[in-house]
């Protein structure tokens, strides 16, 4: 015969501070240490979940990968520049002061996507009569800048819509020395700000960054990084502010330095040229 109850029936579980040693399937008890109900099934203790306490993940740490399978969106933290948290590598947030998504790389905050750094879309172009020689290195197209010869490449930088006027724009290039040893080379960039309505061959507003006698060293074909300033420290070219949507025309030149220290050919890896708007 079945029984039907119209009211709650009071049941008293055993109260224990830890899991009991005897574990038959179906055993239920209240753990007074964690204040949760636990039951035993299939050789392990399971914990009853209180749905009122699992809504917030604030302060929680995940020790494995997390996958999201919905078609919605993840809401990142939002705040001003002044409200940035104590930085830790890998943090991502939306900056309402600059209107950009930003991340912390371990040393500095930088914008992501359209407002951030990166070489996406930047192409070095050959210059008539004075370009370095094209060749291959590790199946990658490179440009050979010969020792003691003035050679030049050119390219265009589109200032992204998320760029905040007043921030410095930099370019990082990757070179490999042709043979083993240490050599000093002199590389130079000239960046020209071209605003809407200005001639593309204008030389009115220019900024020159010279890395005189920059030391490239290592084994043959060793990778070396050289950074150039495309603007001054406050994001200006010849006293003129660089603004979103404007263009920077960039020339990269190898010039022969004084003395005889420039004795090695170097190879530019053009595909990993990086422009940052920090």
Secondary structure, DSSP 8 states (H G I E B T S, - for coil): -----SS------EEESS--S---TT-EEEETTTTEEEEEETTEEEE---GGGSS--TT----S-----SSS-----EE-GGG--S--TT-EEEETTTTEEEEE-SS-EEE-GGGS-B-TT---EE-TTT--EEEEETTEEEEEE-TT--EEEEEEEE--TT--TTS-EEEEEEEEESSSS-EEEEEEEEEEEE-TTS-TT--SSEEEEEEEEEEE-SSTT-EEEEEEESS-TTSEETTEE--TT-EEEEEEEEE--SSS-----EEE-GGG-EEEE-
